[in-house]
Amino acid sequence: MSGNAGMSAAQIKKASALKRQQKAKLKGGAVEANEKDDTVNEVELEVQKAAVMMKKLGQEATSRSVGNLEAKAARNVTGVLGSNPLSRDLKILSFSLQVHGKRLVEDTTLELSYGQRYGLIGSNGCGKSTFLTCLAARELPLPEHVDIFHLDEEAETSDRTALQAVIDVVQAQVQRLEAMAEHLCETAGPDNELLLDIYDRIDRMDPNTFELRATEILMGLGFSQDFLKKKTQDLSGGWRMRVALGRALLSQPALLLLDEPTNHLDAASRNWLAEYLVTLTSTTVCIVSHDYEFLGKTCEDVLHIAQLQLAYYHGGFNAFAEARPDVMEALPTLTESGATAVINFPDPGRLDGVKSRSKPILELRDLTFYYPGQDKPTFTSVFGKFTVMSRVALLGPNGAGKTTLLRQIVGDMATDQGTGKHTGEIIKHHNLRIAYIAQHSMHHLEENMRRSPVQYVQDRFVTGLDKELSKRETMKLSPEEEALCSKNGNISKVIGRAVRGGELCYETERWGREREGSFWEPLGSVKCKDPYVLKLCLNFDAKLQAFQSGAEVRPCTEKEILKHLADFGISHRLAQSGRIKGMSGGQKCRLVLASAVWNKPHLIALDEPTNYLDNETLNALTGALQRFKGAILVITHHAQFSNDVTNEKWMVDHGSVTVTQTAKEARLARNNSQDSLARSDSQESMSQSESMNSLSAALSSQSLSKDE
């Protein structure tokens, strides 16, 4: 029977209406509940988005090593967060790190207390730089509110000034943080915990003092007022590294990771940086450096990687050095007499046409140089000469023009930059072979990471000529110059060289006049023609130099390359089967050095080698340069390295180049030092002898007394 039996139509209609009302209420309540849930979900979503953006901002200051996906794939990192997720103190339990299957640390504990400064030390290859990279890449479970700046490469080139390049990047971060805070406040409310992290980070950056602090930081790192206005595209790699360091210091991150921060700094800048880092009480600093004096000034604690574990020592680096002399003895230093890395430069042989070792092979005659757009010359009236026995150090403050002068000497930079103001010339022996290793020579390897070392050398010297030479400003023809070679009547090719009538001459061919035969052009005449003609002559010189270096008896075969690389500590197995991307930093440096001197140079030029070589490789380089039978030209701020490998000092400063020490003066100083040491040893020996005689007499006297 139906439930509606006995009810009138009106009653049934009223009951139906009541049911519909009840259903509507239930439905309305459900909708209201859903709307509340949706509102909560939207707030949570906005908070999550803000957290992700915070994490991205924290990773923006990371480096190329963090962005290297191949290297990241090769790393296997595990660990568990053991500290409070809201704290800035970091503790990672069961921390393990492997690279290409090689264990670097295993099942150890990582602890970094907020505001402390740590020095990370260990033998070469133990994984110090990899440790910093895995932290910067957040491959460990680090709290998202801990922002990180990882410094291990220079700032990018742009048309911004050095000062603006520092301010703009940090200012952009602040603007995004402020926009994020405003949006989060509107969507999640002013009490959200993430807002506190955002405002704290903005406060640490202190946007109101950006320009003042950025200027102070850059000047502390060696910038002058004029250099602050220079575009970063006009700065060397070393100066752009200072710009990157300026960004790191200005941004005041919660965690600052510095990989060899003093490499490009002179003594005054190193001291300033050490003093500045000590003032960073709201930043945790972790430093990898072979500059132990710098670590002694900055570090409160030492983190030692050894036997796959992290060991902690409090009290600073100097206290650690006193407490653990066994560890310090095992760490590579420049004072070690021997080096485990192997470097042996090839014998350049006799320079054809030079019978006396004291005869000049390169001369600077009244050289004055202007950069385009500059009214003041970089240097004026420079005179100097090199023989095959010269060992010269270019010294002077940063920005004085040392690298500019060196690049012009080796032919990497033209003396005429189109200003029409330059005067003087650089005269080189036409058979002189030069190897130039710049501060950033490692970039040669970037396009060859998948190749083996043997394949890299073969490709670079496949024609007998060094491909890197053809890229030099003084030898590479522009499209306009190549077009001039094809213009009717113009010199199009250099096919020979000889001394005729006491003057060096080049045999040339002219476009469209091949049937007339070749034409001989004296060098003096070549210098007066279009610049492309001199470039053709220099390229021809390079071909002959490659031939004279032994290309005809030293073919670019695997057997010959393996023999050459072995002289630089690169084993046959690594050279044949290994890949450059899997080589350690020291091995890559030795590969670059080996490639640069394949042509058996008479002169080796190095720009700040202590900046890009680890101490083990630098020890080996020092010994190799001391044994080298050719000339040496070095730019360095490292006094000990300079004294070990050079005997002439050229000071570049205020637009002039002054010889502050000649080879003869260095020889006399060394002899006087040896004589003084010999006299000291002799006096000490005499003193010891007198003491022994006195002791013997006393013993004899005692013996006689007893007998009596």
C-alpha positions in Angstrom: 0.0 0.0 0.0 1.3 3.4 -0.8 2.4 5.8 2.0 0.2 8.4 0.6 -3.1 6.4 1.2 -5.7 8.3 3.0 -4.0 11.7 2.3 -5.7 14.4 0.4 -4.2 15.9 -2.7 -3.4 19.1 -0.8 -1.6 17.1 1.9 0.4 15.1 -0.6 1.4 18.3 -2.4 2.4 19.9 0.9 4.5 16.8 1.9 6.2 16.8 -1.5 7.1 20.5 -1.1 8.6 19.8 2.3 10.7 17.0 0.9 12.0 19.2 -1.8 12.8 21.9 0.8 14.7 19.4 2.9 16.6 18.1 -0.2 17.4 21.7 -1.1 18.7 22.4 2.4 20.9 19.2 2.3 22.1 20.1 -1.1 22.8 23.7 -0.1 24.7 22.5 3.0 26.8 20.2 0.8 27.5 22.9 -1.6 28.5 25.3 1.2 30.8 22.6 2.7 32.3 22.0 -0.7 32.8 25.8 -1.2 34.6 25.9 2.1 36.8 23.0 1.1 37.6 24.6 -2.2 38.6 27.8 -0.4 40.9 25.9 1.9 42.4 24.0 -1.1 43.0 27.2 -3.0 44.8 28.7 0.0 46.9 25.6 0.3 47.6 25.6 -3.4 48.8 29.3 -3.2 51.0 28.5 -0.3 52.5 25.5 -2.2 53.1 27.7 -5.3 54.8 30.3 -3.1 57.0 27.6 -1.5 58.0 26.3 -5.0 58.8 29.9 -6.1 60.9 30.3 -3.0 62.8 27.2 -3.8 63.4 28.4 -7.4 64.7 31.7 -6.1 67.0 29.8 -3.8 68.3 27.9 -6.7 68.7 30.9 -9.1 72.1 31.7 -7.5 73.4 28.2 -8.3 76.2 27.6 -10.8 76.8 25.9 -14.1 78.0 22.8 -12.2 74.6 22.5 -10.6 72.9 22.8 -14.0 75.1 20.1 -15.6 72.6 17.4 -16.1 75.2 14.8 -17.1 77.1 15.3 -13.9 73.9 15.3 -11.9 73.0 11.9 -13.4 76.4 10.6 -12.4 75.9 11.5 -8.7 74.0 9.3 -6.3 73.2 11.2 -3.1 71.2 9.9 -0.1 70.4 11.3 3.3 67.7 12.0 5.9 66.9 15.3 7.4 67.6 15.0 11.1 67.2 18.7 12.2 63.9 20.6 12.8 62.4 21.4 9.3 61.8 25.0 10.5 65.4 25.5 11.7 68.3 27.0 9.8 70.6 24.5 11.5 71.2 21.6 9.2 71.7 18.0 10.1 71.6 15.2 7.6 71.8 11.7 8.9 73.0 8.6 6.9 74.6 10.9 4.3 76.2 9.1 1.4 77.6 10.4 -1.9 78.8 8.5 -5.0 80.0 9.7 -8.4 80.1 7.3 -11.3 79.9 4.5 -8.7 82.9 5.8 -6.7 82.1 6.3 -3.0 83.2 9.7 -1.7 81.3 9.7 1.6 79.3 6.9 3.1 76.7 6.7 5.9 78.1 9.8 7.8 76.5 12.8 9.5 76.5 16.3 8.0 76.0 19.1 10.5 76.1 22.8 9.7 75.2 25.2 12.5 73.5 28.4 11.4 75.9 31.4 11.2 79.1 29.3 11.5 82.0 29.4 9.0 83.4 26.0 7.9 86.5 25.1 6.0 86.1 21.9 4.0 89.4 20.1 3.5 90.7 16.8 2.2 93.1 15.3 -0.3 92.6 16.1 -4.0 89.8 14.0 -5.5 88.1 13.3 -2.2 84.9 15.1 -3.4 85.1 18.6 -1.8 83.7 20.5 -4.9 81.2 17.7 -5.5 80.0 18.0 -1.9 79.3 21.7 -2.4 77.5 21.0 -5.7 75.1 18.4 -4.3 74.2 20.9 -1.5 73.6 23.7 -4.0 71.5 21.3 -6.2 69.4 20.4 -3.1 70.0 16.7 -3.7 69.9 16.4 0.0 66.6 17.0 1.9 67.3 20.7 2.8 64.4 22.9 4.1 63.0 25.1 1.3 63.4 28.2 3.4 67.2 27.8 3.4 68.3 29.8 0.4 71.7 29.0 -1.2 74.3 30.8 -3.2 77.0 28.6 -4.8 80.0 30.4 -6.2 82.3 28.5 -8.6 82.2 30.5 -11.8 82.3 34.0 -13.1 79.4 36.3 -13.9 78.0 36.4 -17.5 79.1 38.9 -20.0 76.7 41.7 -20.8 76.5 45.5 -21.5 75.8 46.2 -17.9 78.4 47.8 -15.7 80.1 45.7 -13.0 78.2 47.6 -10.3 74.8 47.3 -12.1 75.4 43.6 -12.8 75.6 43.0 -9.0 72.7 45.3 -8.0 70.3 44.2 -10.8 70.4 40.5 -10.0 69.9 40.9 -6.3 67.3 43.7 -6.8 65.3 41.4 -9.1 65.2 38.7 -6.4 63.9 41.2 -3.9 61.1 42.5 -6.3 59.9 38.9 -6.9 60.0 38.2 -3.1 57.9 41.3 -2.4 55.4 40.4 -5.1 55.2 36.9 -3.7 54.6 38.2 -0.2 51.9 40.6 -1.3 50.1 37.8 -3.2 50.4 35.3 -0.4 49.1 37.8 2.2 46.0 38.4 0.1 45.3 34.7 -0.5 46.5 32.9 2.7 46.3 35.7 5.2 49.0 37.7 7.1 49.6 34.9 9.6 51.0 32.4 7.2 54.4 31.0 8.3 55.9 31.2 4.9 55.5 35.0 4.9 57.9 35.2 7.9 60.6 33.4 5.8 60.0 35.7 2.8 60.2 38.9 5.0 63.2 37.6 6.8 65.0 37.0 3.5 64.2 40.5 2.3 65.5 42.0 5.6 68.7 40.1 5.2 69.2 41.5 1.7 68.5 45.0 3.0 67.3 46.6 -0.3 67.6 50.2 1.0 71.4 50.0 1.0 72.1 48.0 -2.2 74.1 50.6 -4.1 76.2 51.6 -1.2 77.0 48.1 -0.1 77.6 46.8 -3.6 80.1 49.6 -4.2 81.8 48.9 -0.9 82.0 45.1 -1.7 83.3 45.6 -5.2 85.9 48.1 -4.1 87.0 45.8 -1.3 87.4 43.1 -4.0 89.8 45.4 -5.9 87.6 47.5 -8.2 88.4 51.1 -8.8 85.8 53.8 -9.4 86.6 53.5 -13.2 86.4 49.7 -13.2 82.9 49.9 -11.5 81.7 51.6 -14.7 83.2 49.1 -17.0 80.8 46.7 -18.9 81.1 43.1 -17.8 81.7 42.1 -21.5 84.9 44.2 -21.3 86.1 42.5 -18.1 88.4 39.5 -18.0 87.2 36.2 -16.4 89.0 37.1 -13.2 87.2 40.4 -12.8 83.8 38.7 -13.7 84.5 36.2 -10.9 84.7 39.2 -8.6 81.4 40.4 -9.8 79.9 37.0 -9.0 81.4 37.1 -5.6 80.0 40.5 -5.1 76.5 39.2 -5.9 77.0 36.4 -3.3 78.0 38.8 -0.6 75.3 41.3 -1.4 72.5 38.7 -1.4 73.2 37.5 2.1 72.0 33.9 1.6 71.3 31.6 4.5 73.9 29.2 3.1 76.9 30.5 1.2 79.1 27.9 -0.7 82.4 29.2 -1.9 84.7 27.0 -4.1 88.2 28.5 -4.2 87.0 32.1 -3.7 90.6 33.6 -3.5 91.8 32.3 -6.8 91.4 35.6 -8.7 92.2 37.9 -5.8 95.4 39.8 -4.9 96.7 39.9 -1.3 94.7 43.1 -0.4 91.4 41.7 -1.7 92.0 38.3 0.0 92.5 40.1 3.3 89.4 42.2 2.8 87.2 39.2 1.9 88.4 37.3 5.0 87.5 40.3 7.2 84.1 40.7 5.5 83.1 37.0 5.8 83.7 37.2 9.6 81.0 39.9 9.8 78.3 37.6 8.2 76.7 36.4 11.4 73.4 35.5 9.7 74.9 33.3 7.0 76.3 29.8 7.2 79.5 29.8 5.1 81.2 26.6 3.7 84.6 27.2 2.0 86.8 25.0 -0.2 90.2 26.5 -0.6 93.9 25.5 -0.8 94.8 28.9 0.6 95.3 27.8 4.2 96.2 31.2 5.4 92.7 32.4 4.2 91.1 29.5 6.0 92.9 30.4 9.1 91.5 33.9 9.0 87.9 32.9 8.3 86.9 29.5 9.5 85.5 28.7 13.0 85.2 25.0 12.3 86.9 22.5 10.0 85.1 19.7 8.1 87.6 17.0 7.1 86.7 14.4 4.4 88.7 11.3 5.0 88.0 7.5 4.8 84.5 8.2 3.5 83.5 10.1 6.6 83.1 13.7 7.7 85.1 14.6 10.8 84.5 17.9 12.7 87.1 20.1 14.5 86.2 23.2 16.5 88.4 26.2 17.3 89.4 27.3 13.7 91.8 26.1 11.1 95.0 27.1 12.9 94.0 25.1 15.9 93.2 22.2 13.7 96.6 22.5 12.0 98.3 22.3 15.4 96.1 19.4 16.6 96.4 17.3 13.5 99.9 17.8 12.0 99.5 14.4 10.4 96.6 15.6 8.3 98.3 18.8 7.4 101.4 16.9 6.2 99.2 14.9 3.9 97.5 17.9 2.3 99.2 19.2 -0.8 101.0 22.5 -0.5 103.3 24.6 -2.7 106.2 24.0 -0.4 106.4 20.2 -1.0 109.5 19.1 -2.7 107.8 16.5 -4.8 104.4 16.2 -6.5 102.4 13.1 -7.2 101.0 14.7 -10.4 103.4 14.3 -13.4 104.2 17.1 -15.9 107.2 17.1 -18.3 107.4 19.6 -21.0 108.8 18.6 -24.4 112.3 19.8 -25.3 111.8 22.7 -27.7 115.1 22.1 -29.4 117.2 24.8 -31.0 115.4 27.8 -32.5 116.4 27.7 -36.2 118.5 30.8 -37.0 119.4 31.6 -33.4 122.9 30.5 -32.5 123.3 32.3 -29.2 121.1 31.8 -26.2 121.5 35.5 -25.3 120.2 36.7 -28.7 116.7 38.3 -28.5 113.9 36.2 -30.0 111.2 38.7 -29.2 111.3 42.5 -28.6 108.9 45.2 -27.5 109.9 48.5 -29.1 108.3 51.7 -27.7 104.8 50.0 -27.5 101.9 52.2 -26.6 98.3 50.8 -26.5 94.8 52.3 -26.3 91.6 50.4 -25.9 88.8 51.6 -28.2 86.9 54.5 -26.6 89.6 55.2 -24.0 91.5 58.5 -24.0 94.1 57.2 -21.5 96.5 54.6 -22.8 96.7 51.2 -21.0 100.5 51.4 -21.1 103.0 53.7 -22.9 106.5 53.4 -24.3 107.1 49.8 -23.3 110.5 48.3 -24.1 111.6 44.8 -23.4 113.2 41.7 -24.9 113.2 37.9 -24.5 115.9 35.4 -25.1 115.5 31.6 -25.0 116.8 31.9 -21.4 114.3 34.5 -20.2 112.0 33.7 -17.2 109.8 36.8 -16.7 107.1 37.5 -14.2 104.6 40.2 -15.0 103.6 41.7 -11.7 101.3 44.6 -10.7 97.8 45.5 -9.3 94.6 44.2 -10.8 93.5 46.1 -13.8 96.9 47.5 -14.6 97.1 45.8 -18.0 99.2 42.7 -17.4 96.9 40.3 -19.3 96.5 42.8 -22.1 100.3 43.0 -22.5 100.8 39.3 -22.3 98.1 38.6 -24.9 99.8 41.1 -27.3 103.2 39.5 -26.7 102.0 36.0 -27.5 99.9 37.2 -30.5 96.4 36.6 -29.0 95.5 40.3 -29.3 96.3 42.9 -32.0 98.3 45.9 -30.9 96.0 48.0 -33.2 92.4 48.0 -32.0 91.3 50.5 -34.7 92.0 53.5 -32.5 94.9 54.9 -34.7 96.6 55.9 -31.5 98.9 52.9 -30.9 102.6 53.2 -31.5 105.6 50.9 -31.5 105.7 47.2 -32.4 106.4 43.7 -31.2 109.1 41.9 -33.2 109.2 38.1 -33.0 111.6 35.7 -34.6 109.7 34.1 -37.5 110.5 30.6 -36.3 109.5 31.2 -32.6 106.8 28.8 -31.3 104.7 30.1 -28.4 102.3 28.2 -26.1 99.7 30.4 -24.3 97.6 29.0 -21.4 95.0 31.6 -20.5 93.1 31.9 -17.2 90.1 30.1 -18.7 91.8 27.6 -21.0 89.5 24.9 -19.7 86.8 26.2 -22.1 88.7 24.4 -24.8 87.3 21.2 -23.4 83.6 22.2 -23.1 82.6 21.0 -26.6 84.6 17.7 -26.2 83.4 16.3 -23.0 82.2 13.0 -24.6 85.5 12.4 -26.4 88.5 10.6 -25.0 91.7 12.7 -24.4 93.3 11.0 -27.5 90.4 12.0 -29.7 90.5 15.5 -28.4 94.2 16.0 -29.2 93.8 14.3 -32.6 91.0 16.6 -33.6 92.8 19.7 -32.4 96.0 18.9 -34.4 94.6 16.8 -37.2 96.2 19.1 -39.9 99.4 19.6 -37.9 98.2 23.1 -36.9 96.6 24.0 -33.6 92.9 24.8 -34.3 93.0 27.2 -31.3 95.7 29.3 -33.0 93.4 30.0 -35.9 90.9 31.6 -33.6 93.3 34.2 -32.4 92.4 37.8 -33.1 95.8 38.3 -34.9 95.3 35.4 -37.2 91.6 34.9 -37.9 90.3 36.5 -41.1 87.0 38.3 -40.8 84.4 37.8 -43.6 85.4 41.2 -45.0 89.1 40.2 -45.1 88.3 36.9 -46.8 86.4 38.9 -49.4 89.5 41.1 -50.0 91.5 37.9 -50.7 89.1 37.3 -53.7 89.4 40.8 -55.1 91.2 41.0 -58.4 94.9 41.9 -58.0 94.9 41.5 -54.2 97.2 39.1 -52.4 95.2 35.9 -51.9 97.7 33.4 -50.7 101.2 33.0 -49.1 103.1 30.1 -50.5 106.7 30.6 -49.4 109.1 32.4 -47.1 112.8 33.2 -47.4 115.5 35.7 -46.4 116.3 37.8 -49.5 118.9 40.6 -49.4 119.1 40.3 -45.7 115.4 40.8 -45.2 112.6 38.4 -44.5 110.3 38.1 -47.5 107.1 36.2 -48.3 106.2 34.6 -51.6 102.6 35.4 -52.5 100.0 34.9 -55.2 97.5 37.5 -56.4 93.9 36.9 -57.2 93.4 36.8 -61.0 97.1 37.0 -61.8 98.1 33.3 -61.2 99.5 33.0 -64.7 102.1 35.8 -63.9 103.6 33.6 -61.2 104.4 34.5 -57.6 105.4 37.8 -56.1 107.9 38.3 -53.3 106.9 40.9 -50.6 109.4 42.1 -47.9 108.1 42.0 -44.3 108.3 45.8 -44.1 106.1 46.1 -47.2 103.6 43.5 -45.8 103.2 45.6 -42.6 102.1 48.6 -44.8 99.4 46.7 -46.6 95.9 45.8 -45.5 96.0 43.9 -42.1 94.7 40.7 -43.7 98.0 40.3 -45.6 100.0 40.1 -42.3 97.4 37.6 -41.0 98.1 35.4 -44.1 101.8 35.6 -43.4 101.3 34.7 -39.7 99.2 31.7 -40.7 102.0 30.6 -43.0 104.5 31.0 -40.2 102.4 28.8 -38.0 102.4 26.1 -40.7 106.2 26.2 -40.9 106.5 26.2 -37.1 104.3 23.1 -36.9 106.5 21.4 -39.4 109.7 22.5 -37.6 108.3 21.3 -34.2 108.4 17.8 -35.5 105.1 17.3 -37.3 106.9 15.4 -40.0 108.5 13.0 -37.6 105.8 13.3 -34.9 102.6 12.5 -36.6 99.3 13.0 -34.7 98.9 9.3 -34.2 97.4 7.5 -31.2 100.8 6.1 -30.3 102.5 9.5 -30.3 99.7 11.1 -28.4 99.7 8.4 -25.7 103.4 9.0 -25.2 102.9 12.7 -24.9 100.0 12.5 -22.5 102.0 10.1 -20.3 104.4 13.0 -19.7 101.5 14.8 -18.1 100.4 12.0 -15.8 97.5 10.8 -18.0 97.6 7.0 -18.2 97.1 5.1 -21.5 93.9 3.6 -20.2 92.4 6.9 -19.3 93.7 8.5 -22.5 92.2 5.8 -24.8 89.1 4.6 -22.9 88.2 7.4 -20.6 86.0 10.4 -21.4 87.0 14.0 -20.6 83.7 14.5 -18.7 84.8 11.8 -16.2 88.3 13.3 -15.6 89.1 15.1 -12.3 89.8 18.8 -12.3 93.6 18.2 -12.1 93.5 15.7 -15.0 91.6 18.2 -17.2 94.2 20.9 -16.3 97.0 18.6 -17.3 95.2 17.7 -20.6 94.9 21.4 -21.4 98.6 21.9 -20.6 99.6 18.9 -22.7 97.6 20.1 -25.7 99.0 23.6 -25.5 102.6 22.5 -25.7 102.1 19.8 -28.3 104.0 22.0 -30.8 107.2 22.0 -28.6 107.2 25.7 -27.8 110.3 27.8 -27.2 108.2 30.2 -25.0 105.5 29.2 -22.5 103.2 32.0 -21.3 100.8 31.4 -18.4 98.1 33.8 -17.1 97.5 33.2 -13.3 98.1 29.5 -13.3 97.6 29.4 -9.5 94.0 30.3 -10.1 92.9 27.3 -12.1 95.3 24.6 -11.0 95.0 22.5 -7.8 98.0 22.5 -5.6 99.1 19.0 -6.7 99.1 20.0 -10.3 100.7 23.3 -9.5 103.6 21.5 -7.7 104.2 19.4 -10.8 104.0 22.5 -13.0 106.6 24.3 -10.8 109.0 21.5 -11.2 108.3 21.2 -15.0 108.9 24.9 -15.6 112.2 24.8 -13.6 113.4 22.0 -15.9 112.0 23.5 -19.1 114.8 24.5 -21.6 112.9 27.4 -23.1 111.6 30.9 -22.1 108.8 31.5 -19.6 106.4 34.4 -19.2 104.0 34.3 -16.2 101.4 36.5 -14.6 100.9 35.6 -11.0 100.0 37.1 -7.6 101.6 34.1 -5.9 105.0 35.3 -4.7 106.4 31.8 -4.0 105.4 30.5 -7.4 106.9 33.6 -9.1 110.2 33.2 -7.2 110.4 29.4 -7.9 110.0 29.7 -11.7 111.2 33.2 -12.8 114.2 35.4 -12.3 113.1 38.7 -14.0 110.3 40.9 -12.6 108.4 43.4 -14.7 106.1 45.7 -12.8 103.0 46.9 -14.7 101.4 49.9 -13.0 100.1 53.3 -13.9 100.6 52.8 -17.6 104.2 51.9 -17.5 106.3 48.7 -17.4 109.4 48.8 -15.2 112.0 46.1 -14.7 112.3 45.7 -11.0 114.6 42.7 -11.0 116.9 41.5 -13.8 118.1 37.9 -14.1 121.6 39.0 -13.0 120.2 40.6 -9.9 118.2 37.5 -9.1 121.3 35.4 -9.5 123.3 37.6 -7.2 120.5 37.6 -4.6 120.3 33.8 -4.8 124.1 33.5 -4.4 124.2 35.9 -1.4 121.4 33.9 0.2 123.3 30.7 -0.3 126.5 32.2 1.1 124.6 33.6 4.1 123.0 30.1 4.7 126.5 28.5 4.4 128.0 30.9 6.9 125.1 30.3 9.2 125.6 26.5 8.9 129.3 27.0 9.5 128.8 29.1 12.6 126.3 26.6 13.9 128.7 23.8 13.3 131.5 25.6 15.1 129.2 26.4 18.0 128.2 22.8 18.2 131.9 21.8 18.1 132.8 24.2 20.9 129.9 22.9 23.0 131.0 19.3 22.5 134.6 20.3 23.4 133.4 22.0 26.6 131.2 19.0 27.5 134.2 16.6 26.8 136.4 18.8 29.0 133.8 18.8 31.8 133.4 15.0 31.6 137.2 14.6 31.7 137.5 16.8 34.8 134.8 14.8 36.5 136.6 11.6 35.7 139.9 12.9 37.1 138.1 14.0 40.3 136.7 10.6 40.8 140.1 8.9 40.2 141.7 11.2 42.8 
